[in-house]
Amino acid sequence: MAKTTAQATPARRIRPDWRSREVRPSNKVVARRVSEDDHQALKRFAEAHGTKIAEMIAPAVEELIEQARAFCREIDVQDQEMTAKAS
């Protein structure tokens, strides 16, 4: 009689953990919900210009980020001045 080695196999397939392989540069997203019609209009507009929606809105988002950073810097300076006066 030939020797056989019985090996237990898992009942379910082990699914890979995609979260550990996630390599996006940032986990924060700035978004706005739009209607299906608005999304189709944006998509057609972007395709007509040979680009993607994300690439078209990127300059406006970058400008908004710069304005927010300038605002935060101004508030931080004001807070430091108030702390210095209180001391």
Secondary structure as the mmCIF struct_conf table of DSSP 4:
data_model
#
loop_
_struct_conf.conf_type_id
_struct_conf.id
_struct_conf.beg_label_comp_id
_struct_conf.beg_label_asym_id
_struct_conf.beg_label_seq_id
_struct_conf.end_label_comp_id
_struct_conf.end_label_asym_id
_struct_conf.end_label_seq_id
BEND BEND1 ALA A 11 ARG A 12
HELX_LH_PP_P HELX_LH_PP_P1 ARG A 13 PRO A 16
HELX_RH_AL_P HELX_RH_AL_P1 TRP A 18 ARG A 21
BEND BEND2 PRO A 25 PRO A 25
BEND BEND3 ASN A 27 ASN A 27
HELX_RH_AL_P HELX_RH_AL_P2 GLU A 36 ALA A 48
TURN_TY1_P TURN_TY1_P1 HIS A 49 GLY A 50
BEND BEND4 THR A 51 THR A 51
HELX_RH_AL_P HELX_RH_AL_P3 ILE A 53 ALA A 86
#
